């Protein structure tokens, strides 16, 4: 699931590599840019999975979702 091709060696699939390639984070501008770059690379897609669901800090989680809804999604 994490490989970029079926012939990619298992040894290349590290936690660091997966986080670097599959987690989008940062300012609303960076998130927009990263999602746009991802769409340019893979084509249109139907949805993203928002995975910040641990709610260890409820105020931070709500702020993150609000920023995504108000500052990123409208521009996508």
N, CA, C and O atoms as a MOPAC input file, in Angstrom:
PM7 MOZYME 1SCF
protein

 N      0.81500 1    -1.18700 1     0.00000 1
 C      0.00000 1     0.00000 1     0.00000 1
 C      0.86600 1     1.26200 1     0.00000 1
 O      0.44400 1     2.29100 1    -0.52600 1
 N      2.03400 1     1.20200 1     0.56400 1
 C      2.88500 1     2.38100 1     0.67400 1
 C      3.92800 1     2.47000 1    -0.43100 1
 O      4.67500 1     3.44700 1    -0.49200 1
 N      3.99200 1     1.48700 1    -1.29300 1
 C      5.00000 1     1.48000 1    -2.34000 1
 C      4.56700 1     2.34800 1    -3.51700 1
 O      3.38500 1     2.43200 1    -3.84900 1
 N      5.54600 1     2.98700 1    -4.13400 1
 C      5.24700 1     3.77800 1    -5.32200 1
 C      5.19500 1     2.90500 1    -6.57300 1
 O      4.67100 1     3.32800 1    -7.60300 1
 N      5.73400 1     1.69100 1    -6.48900 1
 C      5.62900 1     0.71100 1    -7.56600 1
 C      5.76100 1    -0.67800 1    -6.94200 1
 O      6.31800 1    -0.82800 1    -5.85500 1
 N      5.24500 1    -1.68700 1    -7.63700 1
 C      5.27400 1    -3.04600 1    -7.09600 1
 C      6.68700 1    -3.60000 1    -6.94700 1
 O      6.92900 1    -4.47600 1    -6.11700 1
 N      7.62000 1    -3.08900 1    -7.75200 1
 C      8.98800 1    -3.60100 1    -7.67600 1
 C      9.86300 1    -2.83500 1    -6.67600 1
 O     11.05300 1    -3.12400 1    -6.55400 1
 N      9.29400 1    -1.87600 1    -5.97200 1
 C     10.05800 1    -1.13600 1    -4.97000 1
 C     10.42100 1    -2.08000 1    -3.81400 1
 O      9.55000 1    -2.78100 1    -3.29900 1
 N     11.67600 1    -2.10400 1    -3.40900 1
 C     12.09100 1    -2.99800 1    -2.31900 1
 C     11.42100 1    -2.63800 1    -0.99100 1
 O     11.22300 1    -1.46300 1    -0.68300 1
 N     11.08300 1    -3.64400 1    -0.22700 1
 C     10.48300 1    -3.42600 1     1.08900 1
 C     11.38200 1    -2.56600 1     1.97500 1
 O     10.89000 1    -1.80200 1     2.80500 1
 N     12.67600 1    -2.68800 1     1.80200 1
 C     13.62100 1    -1.94600 1     2.64500 1
 C     13.49400 1    -0.43200 1     2.47600 1
 O     13.92600 1     0.32500 1     3.34600 1
 N     12.90700 1     0.01400 1     1.36700 1
 C     12.71700 1     1.45200 1     1.14600 1
 C     11.48700 1     1.99600 1     1.85700 1
 O     11.30400 1     3.21100 1     1.92300 1
 N     10.65600 1     1.13400 1     2.38200 1
 C      9.43300 1     1.56900 1     3.04900 1
 C      9.72900 1     1.72800 1     4.53000 1
 O      9.62400 1     0.77900 1     5.30600 1
 N     10.09700 1     2.93100 1     4.90100 1
 C     10.40300 1     3.24500 1     6.29700 1
 C      9.34400 1     4.20100 1     6.83300 1
 O      8.63000 1     4.84800 1     6.06700 1
 N      9.25400 1     4.28100 1     8.14200 1
 C      8.31200 1     5.21200 1     8.76300 1
 C      8.59800 1     6.63600 1     8.30600 1
 O      7.67400 1     7.38200 1     7.98200 1
 N      9.85300 1     7.01200 1     8.27800 1
 C     10.22700 1     8.36200 1     7.86200 1
 C      9.78500 1     8.64600 1     6.42800 1
 O      9.25300 1     9.71700 1     6.13500 1
 N     10.00800 1     7.68400 1     5.54500 1
 C      9.65500 1     7.85300 1     4.12900 1
 C      8.13600 1     7.95100 1     3.96000 1
 O      7.64900 1     8.79100 1     3.20400 1
 N      7.40100 1     7.10800 1     4.65200 1
 C      5.93900 1     7.13500 1     4.56300 1
 C      5.41000 1     8.47300 1     5.07700 1
 O      4.54700 1     9.08300 1     4.44600 1
 N      5.91900 1     8.92700 1     6.20800 1
 C      5.47400 1    10.21700 1     6.76300 1
 C      5.81200 1    11.36500 1     5.81300 1
 O      4.99700 1    12.26500 1     5.60700 1
 N      7.00200 1    11.33400 1     5.24300 1
 C      7.43500 1    12.39400 1     4.32800 1
 C      6.56100 1    12.44600 1     3.07700 1
 O      6.23900 1    13.52900 1     2.58900 1
 N      6.18000 1    11.28700 1     2.56300 1
 C      5.45500 1    11.24400 1     1.29500 1
 C      3.94500 1    11.26200 1     1.42900 1
 O      3.25500 1    11.64000 1     0.48200 1
 N      3.40500 1    10.86000 1     2.58800 1
 C      1.95900 1    10.69100 1     2.68900 1
 C      1.25900 1    11.61500 1     3.67600 1
 O      0.03000 1    11.68000 1     3.68500 1
 N      2.00100 1    12.32000 1     4.49500 1
 C      1.36900 1    13.21600 1     5.46100 1
 C      1.51600 1    14.64700 1     4.97100 1
 O      2.62100 1    15.11600 1     4.69700 1
 N      0.40400 1    15.32200 1     4.86700 1
 C      0.39400 1    16.73000 1     4.47100 1
 C      0.10500 1    17.54500 1     5.71900 1
 O     -0.89200 1    17.31000 1     6.40300 1
 N      0.96700 1    18.49500 1     6.01600 1
 C      0.82800 1    19.28600 1     7.23800 1
 C      1.42900 1    20.65900 1     6.99900 1
 O      2.17000 1    20.86300 1     6.03700 1
 N      1.10700 1    21.60300 1     7.87800 1
 C      1.72700 1    22.92300 1     7.82500 1
 C      0.70900 1    24.03400 1     7.78700 1
 O     -0.44700 1    23.85800 1     8.17000 1
 N      1.15500 1    25.17900 1     7.32000 1
 C      0.26400 1    26.34000 1     7.20500 1
 C     -0.80200 1    26.04300 1     6.14900 1
 O     -0.62300 1    25.14200 1     5.32900 1
 N     -1.90400 1    26.78600 1     6.16000 1
 C     -2.90100 1    26.57700 1     5.10000 1
 C     -2.30900 1    26.70400 1     3.69800 1
 O     -2.70200 1    25.97000 1     2.79200 1
 N     -1.37700 1    27.62000 1     3.51300 1
 C     -0.75600 1    27.80500 1     2.21100 1
 C      0.06700 1    26.58200 1     1.81500 1
 O     -0.00300 1    26.13000 1     0.67200 1
 N      0.84700 1    26.04400 1     2.75900 1
 C      1.66500 1    24.86200 1     2.48100 1
 C      0.76500 1    23.65800 1     2.20900 1
 O      1.03200 1    22.88600 1     1.28800 1
 N     -0.28700 1    23.48900 1     2.99100 1
 C     -1.20700 1    22.37100 1     2.78700 1
 C     -1.84600 1    22.46000 1     1.40300 1
 O     -1.92400 1    21.46200 1     0.68600 1
 N     -2.30100 1    23.65600 1     1.03100 1
 C     -2.87100 1    23.84400 1    -0.30600 1
 C     -1.85300 1    23.48700 1    -1.38200 1
 O     -2.16500 1    22.75500 1    -2.32100 1
 N     -0.63200 1    24.00700 1    -1.24300 1
 C      0.41100 1    23.72800 1    -2.23500 1
 C      0.71300 1    22.22900 1    -2.32900 1
 O      0.87400 1    21.69300 1    -3.42600 1
 N      0.79000 1    21.55500 1    -1.17500 1
 C      1.09800 1    20.12600 1    -1.16900 1
 C     -0.03800 1    19.30000 1    -1.77900 1
 O      0.21600 1    18.34900 1    -2.51800 1
 N     -1.28200 1    19.65600 1    -1.47600 1
 C     -2.42000 1    18.93800 1    -2.06400 1
 C     -2.45900 1    19.18300 1    -3.56800 1
 O     -2.70700 1    18.25900 1    -4.34400 1
 N     -2.21700 1    20.41300 1    -3.97700 1
 C     -2.20500 1    20.73300 1    -5.41300 1
 C     -1.10600 1    19.95900 1    -6.14100 1
 O     -1.32800 1    19.43800 1    -7.23400 1
 N      0.07000 1    19.88600 1    -5.53600 1
 C      1.17500 1    19.13300 1    -6.13500 1
 C      0.83300 1    17.64700 1    -6.21500 1
 O      1.14900 1    16.98600 1    -7.20500 1
 N      0.19700 1    17.12900 1    -5.18800 1
 C     -0.22100 1    15.72800 1    -5.19000 1
 C     -1.22800 1    15.47800 1    -6.30800 1
 O     -1.13200 1    14.48100 1    -7.02400 1
 N     -2.18900 1    16.37800 1    -6.45600 1
 C     -3.19100 1    16.23800 1    -7.52000 1
 C     -2.52700 1    16.30600 1    -8.89800 1
 O     -2.89800 1    15.55800 1    -9.80300 1
 N     -1.54900 1    17.19800 1    -9.05800 1
 C     -0.82800 1    17.28200 1   -10.32800 1
 C     -0.09200 1    15.98000 1   -10.63400 1
 O      0.03000 1    15.58300 1   -11.79200 1
 N      0.39200 1    15.32500 1    -9.59100 1
 C      1.16200 1    14.08700 1    -9.75600 1
 C      0.26700 1    12.88500 1   -10.06000 1
 O      0.60200 1    12.06800 1   -10.91800 1
 N     -0.87400 1    12.77000 1    -9.36000 1
 C     -1.68500 1    11.55400 1    -9.48700 1
 C     -2.98300 1    11.76100 1   -10.26300 1
 O     -3.64100 1    10.78800 1   -10.63300 1
 N     -3.35900 1    13.00900 1   -10.51200 1
 C     -4.63000 1    13.28800 1   -11.17100 1
 C     -5.71800 1    13.58200 1   -10.15000 1
 O     -5.49500 1    13.53800 1    -8.94000 1
 N     -6.89800 1    13.88200 1   -10.66900 1
 C     -8.00700 1    14.20100 1    -9.76900 1
 C     -8.35000 1    13.00500 1    -8.89000 1
 O     -8.22900 1    11.85300 1    -9.30600 1
 N     -8.77400 1    13.29800 1    -7.68800 1
 C     -9.19300 1    12.25400 1    -6.76100 1
 C    -10.43600 1    12.73700 1    -6.03400 1
 O    -10.69700 1    13.93800 1    -5.98100 1
 N    -11.18900 1    11.83000 1    -5.48500 1
 C    -12.48600 1    12.16200 1    -4.91300 1
 C    -12.45000 1    12.69700 1    -3.49600 1
 O    -13.32000 1    13.48200 1    -3.11900 1
 N    -11.47200 1    12.29700 1    -2.70100 1
 C    -11.46900 1    12.74300 1    -1.30800 1
 C    -10.09200 1    12.57100 1    -0.69300 1
 O     -9.23300 1    11.85900 1    -1.21300 1
 N     -9.91400 1    13.24400 1     0.42400 1
 C     -8.73200 1    13.07000 1     1.25900 1
 C     -9.18800 1    12.52900 1     2.60100 1
 O    -10.31300 1    12.78700 1     3.02900 1
 N     -8.32800 1    11.78600 1     3.26000 1
 C     -8.65800 1    11.32000 1     4.60300 1
 C     -7.97000 1    12.23800 1     5.60400 1
 O     -6.74400 1    12.35500 1     5.62000 1
 N     -8.76400 1    12.87600 1     6.42400 1
 C     -8.23600 1    13.73600 1     7.48200 1
 C     -7.99200 1    12.84500 1     8.68800 1
 O     -8.93800 1    12.35700 1     9.30700 1
 N     -6.72900 1    12.63200 1     9.02300 1
 C     -6.40600 1    11.60700 1    10.01400 1
 C     -5.97400 1    12.14500 1    11.37100 1
 O     -5.49600 1    11.37000 1    12.19900 1
 N     -6.12300 1    13.42500 1    11.62800 1
 C     -5.76500 1    13.94800 1    12.94000 1
 C     -6.90000 1    13.71000 1    13.91600 1
 O     -7.61900 1    14.64000 1    14.28000 1
 N     -7.06000 1    12.47400 1    14.33700 1
 C     -8.25900 1    12.10900 1    15.08900 1
 C     -7.99600 1    11.71800 1    16.54100 1
 O     -8.89600 1    11.20600 1    17.20700 1
 N     -6.80000 1    11.94500 1    17.03900 1
 C     -6.53500 1    11.50800 1    18.40600 1
 C     -7.14200 1    12.44800 1    19.45500 1
 O     -7.37400 1    12.03800 1    20.59200 1
 N     -7.39500 1    13.68500 1    19.08400 1
 C     -8.03400 1    14.66400 1    19.96700 1
 C     -7.32300 1    14.80200 1    21.31800 1
 O     -7.95300 1    15.11000 1    22.33000 1
 N     -6.01100 1    14.57200 1    21.32300 1
 C     -5.24400 1    14.77400 1    22.54600 1
 C     -5.38100 1    16.22400 1    23.00600 1
 O     -5.45200 1    16.50300 1    24.20300 1
 N     -5.41800 1    17.14400 1    22.03800 1
 C     -5.63300 1    18.56900 1    22.31300 1
 C     -6.85800 1    19.00800 1    21.50500 1
 O     -6.71800 1    19.39200 1    20.34300 1
 N     -8.06300 1    18.95700 1    22.10400 1
 C     -9.28700 1    19.26600 1    21.35900 1
 C     -9.28900 1    20.64400 1    20.69900 1
 O     -9.78500 1    20.78200 1    19.58100 1
 N     -8.75200 1    21.65300 1    21.35800 1
 C     -8.73500 1    22.99900 1    20.77600 1
 C     -7.86200 1    23.01700 1    19.51700 1
 O     -8.22900 1    23.63300 1    18.51600 1
 N     -6.73000 1    22.35600 1    19.56500 1
 C     -5.84100 1    22.29300 1    18.40500 1
 C     -6.49600 1    21.50400 1    17.26100 1
 O     -6.40000 1    21.89800 1    16.09900 1
 N     -7.14800 1    20.40800 1    17.59000 1
 C     -7.81700 1    19.60400 1    16.56000 1
 C     -8.92100 1    20.41700 1    15.88200 1
 O     -9.05400 1    20.37700 1    14.65800 1
 N     -9.70400 1    21.14500 1    16.65600 1
 C    -10.77100 1    21.96900 1    16.07900 1
 C    -10.19400 1    23.08000 1    15.21300 1
 O    -10.72200 1    23.37200 1    14.14000 1
 N     -9.10700 1    23.70200 1    15.67600 1
 C     -8.47700 1    24.76900 1    14.89400 1
 C     -7.95100 1    24.21300 1    13.56900 1
 O     -8.09900 1    24.84500 1    12.52300 1
 N     -7.34500 1    23.04600 1    13.61800 1
 C     -6.81800 1    22.42500 1    12.41300 1
 C     -7.92800 1    22.14500 1    11.41000 1
 O     -7.78500 1    22.43900 1    10.22300 1
 N     -9.02800 1    21.57900 1    11.88100 1
 C    -10.14700 1    21.28600 1    10.97300 1
 C    -10.77600 1    22.56800 1    10.43500 1
 O    -11.16600 1    22.62500 1     9.26900 1
 N    -10.87700 1    23.58500 1    11.26900 1
 C    -11.42800 1    24.86400 1    10.81500 1
 C    -10.55300 1    25.48600 1     9.73800 1
 O    -11.06300 1    25.98100 1     8.73200 1
 N     -9.24400 1    25.46400 1     9.94000 1
 C     -8.32800 1    26.00800 1     8.93100 1
 C     -8.45200 1    25.24500 1     7.61700 1
 O     -8.43900 1    25.84500 1     6.54200 1
 N     -8.57300 1    23.92400 1     7.70600 1
 C     -8.73400 1    23.12900 1     6.49000 1
 C    -10.02200 1    23.51600 1     5.77300 1
 O    -10.02700 1    23.71100 1     4.55800 1
 N    -11.10800 1    23.62700 1     6.52300 1
 C    -12.41400 1    23.92700 1     5.92700 1
 C    -12.49900 1    25.35800 1     5.39600 1
 O    -13.10200 1    25.59900 1     4.35100 1
 N    -11.90000 1    26.29900 1     6.11200 1
 C    -12.08500 1    27.71300 1     5.77500 1
 C    -10.97600 1    28.29100 1     4.88300 1
 O    -11.22500 1    29.20100 1     4.09100 1
 N     -9.76600 1    27.76600 1     5.01300 1
 C     -8.62500 1    28.37000 1     4.30100 1
 C     -8.07800 1    27.50900 1     3.16100 1
 O     -7.47200 1    28.03800 1     2.22900 1
 N     -8.28300 1    26.19800 1     3.22100 1
 C     -7.71500 1    25.33100 1     2.19200 1
 C     -8.78200 1    24.85700 1     1.21100 1
 O     -8.66600 1    25.07900 1     0.00500 1
 N     -9.81000 1    24.21000 1     1.72300 1
 C    -10.83500 1    23.62300 1     0.83200 1
 C    -11.43000 1    24.61000 1    -0.17900 1
 O    -11.59600 1    24.23800 1    -1.34000 1
 N    -11.75500 1    25.83500 1     0.20000 1
 C    -12.35200 1    26.74500 1    -0.78100 1
 C    -11.46100 1    26.99000 1    -2.00500 1
 O    -11.96400 1    27.31900 1    -3.07900 1
 N    -10.16000 1    26.83400 1    -1.85200 1
 C     -9.23500 1    27.11200 1    -2.94300 1
 C     -8.92000 1    25.86300 1    -3.77900 1
 O     -8.28900 1    25.95500 1    -4.83200 1
 N     -9.35900 1    24.72200 1    -3.30700 1
 C     -9.10600 1    23.48800 1    -4.06300 1
 C    -10.16300 1    23.33700 1    -5.13000 1
 O    -10.14300 1    22.36500 1    -5.88600 1

